[in-house]
Amino acid sequence: MTSMAHLLPKRAHPATRSGIGCFVLLPEAGALITAKPRDLSRSASLLSLSAPLNSLTLGLISEVKNFQLVYFTLPQVVSKGVASQLKIVRSDMKRGLIQLDLESPDDLWHCYNIIRRGDTVYSRTSREVKSTQESARPSAGKRFSMTLGLRVEKISLDRDLSRLKITGVVIDGPEKFEGVKGSHHTFNLAAEGRISIIKEDWLRHDIHRIESSSHEVRTPIFVVAIDDEEYAVGILREYGFDVKTEFRTRLPGKRSPDEREAALNSYVKGAVQSLQQHAQSERGPILIVGPGFTKNRLEALLQREYTELAKRIARVATTNTAGVSGLNEALKIGVISKVLRNVRAAYESELVEAMLSRIGSSNQKVAYGFEDVSRADAFGAIDTLLVSSKFLQEIPMDDALRAEGLIRSAEQKRAKIVIVSSEHEAGRQLTSLGGIGALLRFPIYG
C-alpha cells in the first residue's frame, strides 16, 4: 500500500492532535475513504468506504489514485449520528479531576473500567429528602435534583438497559439538605449526561484510554450469524457484542421441498427484519457470517428488497457456527478485525488468543495468574499485561490495591496495559485463568 503522508498539506498536520478528520473522495461517483489524518500517514491502518456516499461499507484498499482530501471536524460527524466519541469537558490533573460527557453505551463501558472503589465521582442526580420539624414526625419526602459527590464503594454495568450504577457514601452535597452527607446513594447513569471523576493518583493506562476514546470516532458493526437452524443479530461495541436477537427454527425436511423453501424464505426475511429494526437507529457497516449458503440467501434478499441496508454490507464470511456462537467465532478468528481495525473488542480478543496459543504450545513467553505475572513483572519481562475487567471490580479491596500496584509497576517498565472486557468470550477465558495474564518479552524459567 502506497504511503499518502506526502499528500497531506502541511497545515493539516496539527490536526492529528485535534478533532479533525477528512474524507478522501475517489474518482468513482460517490465513493469515498474516511480516516483521521494520522491514519492516512500510517497507510497500513487506513480505513476505507468504497460505496455510495451515504453508506458506511468498510474495507481495505491497496491503491488509490486521483483523489481529493476534504476536511471536516469530527463533532460534525457525531452530530449526524454516524458515530460517537467520549468527550472530555475538563481536565485538572493537579486535583486529579477529569470531567466527561457520556453519549453512548461505549462511554458507560469506559467509565466502568476507569472508576474504582475509593474514587470520588460527582454527577447530577435526584434524591428524596424528608423534612423534619421540632416535636413532629418526619414528613413525607420530596424528590429534589442536586449534584452529589460519592466515595465509590461499588460499581456495576447493566448492558441490557445501558445503565451504569455507582454506589457510595455521599461526601459532598448541598448544605441545605440535612442528612444527605454521610448517607449512601446510587448514581443510575444513562448514556447521556456528565460525570466528574477524581482520583488521588491516575494510572497512566486509564488516562490513555480516555484520551484515545476522545479522539477516535467509534462506529458500531452490525453482525448477523445465520444458518438454516438459528440466527443471531448483534452490535459489536467496544465491550463486546450487544446481542439484539436470538432465534431458532426447525425447517421442514428435504422430502417436502416446497414447504421447506417457503419456511426458509420466511425465516431469512425474519432475520432481515430484525437487522433492519436495529440498524435504523445507528449507522454502521454490516457483516454477515455463518456456515453453508443461508448467509448468501440473506445477502441476496438485502440486495433485492432492502437496497439501503445492502449498501452497508462490508463482508460476507464463513464461520463454523451460527447464532451467538457464530458472533463470538467471527470475533475470535479475526473476521471482524479485518473489516474495522479500531474495534477494541476485536483487539482484545486477538491478544487473549495470542496468550492462549502460547499456553498451548512450547512458547514460554507467557504468564497467567497473579503470582506468576507478578514474578514476570519483577524481572521486567512483561510486554503486554492483560487484566479482566471483572477481576478489578470484584476482587477484595486489599487484592485490588495489590493489582493496581502491579499495573503501576508494569507501566513503569514500559509494559502495555490492556483491560479486557469480561463481556465477550475471550474476556471470560481470561477470567477463568485468574483474571490476569501477560505476553512476555522473554521467558521466565524456574
C-alpha positions, 0 to 999 in steps of 0.5 A: 500500500502506497504511503499518502503522508506526502499528500497531506498539506502541511497545515493539516498536520496539527490536526492529528492532535485535534478533532479533525478528520477528512474524507478522501473522495475517489474518482468513482461517483460517490465513493469515498475513504474516511480516516483521521489524518494520522491514519492516512500517514500510517497507510497500513491502518487506513480505513476505507468506504468504497460505496455510495456516499451515504453508506458506511461499507468498510474495507481495505484498499491497496491503491488509490489514485486521483483523489481529493482530501476534504476536511471536516471536524469530527463533532460534525460527524457525531452530530449526524449520528454516524458515530460517537466519541467520549468527550472530555469537558475538563481536565485538572490533573493537579486535583486529579479531576477529569470531567466527561460527557457520556453519549453512548453505551461505549462511554458507560463501558469506559467509565466502568473500567476507569472508576474504582472503589475509593474514587470520588465521582460527582454527577447530577442526580435526584434524591428524596429528602424528608423534612423534619420539624421540632416535636413532629414526625418526619414528613413525607419526602420530596424528590429534589435534583442536586449534584452529589459527590460519592466515595465509590464503594461499588460499581456495576454495568447493566448492558441490557438497559445501558445503565451504569450504577455507582454506589457510595457514601455521599461526601459532598452535597448541598448544605441545605439538605440535612442528612444527605452527607454521610448517607449512601446513594446510587448514581443510575447513569444513562448514556447521556449526561456528565460525570466528574471523576477524581482520583488521588493518583491516575494510572497512566493506562486509564488516562490513555484510554480516555484520551484515545476514546476522545479522539477516535470516532467509534462506529458500531458493526452490525453482525448477523450469524445465520444458518438454516437452524438459528440466527443471531443479530448483534452490535459489536461495541467496544465491550463486546457484542450487544446481542439484539436477537436470538432465534431458532427454527426447525425447517421442514425436511428435504422430502417436502421441498416446497414447504421447506423453501417457503419456511426458509424464505420466511425465516431469512426475511425474519432475520432481515427484519430484525437487522433492519429494526436495529440498524435504523437507529445507528449507522454502521457497516454490516457483516454477515457470517455463518456456515453453508449458503443461508448467509448468501440467501440473506445477502441476496434478499438485502440486495433485492428488497432492502437496497439501503441496508445492502449498501452497508454490507462490508463482508460476507464470511464463513464461520463454523457456527451460527447464532451467538456462537457464530458472533463470538467465532467471527470475533475470535478468528479475526473476521471482524478485525479485518473489516474495522481495525479500531474495534477494541473488542476485536483487539482484545480478543486477538491478544487473549488468543495470542496468550492462549496459543502460547499456553498451548504450545512450547512458547514460554513467553507467557504468564497467567495468574497473579503470582506468576505475572507478578514474578514476570513483572519483577524481572521486567519481562512483561510486554503486554499485561492483560487484566479482566475487567471483572477481576478489578471490580470484584476482587477484595479491596486489599487484592485490588490495591495489590493489582493496581500496584502491579499495573503501576509497576508494569507501566513503569517498565514500559509494559502495555496495559490492556483491560479486557472486557469480561463481556465477550468470550475471550474476556471470560477465558481470561477470567477463568485463568485468574483474571490476569495474564501477560505476553512476555518479552522473554521467558521466565524459567524456574 
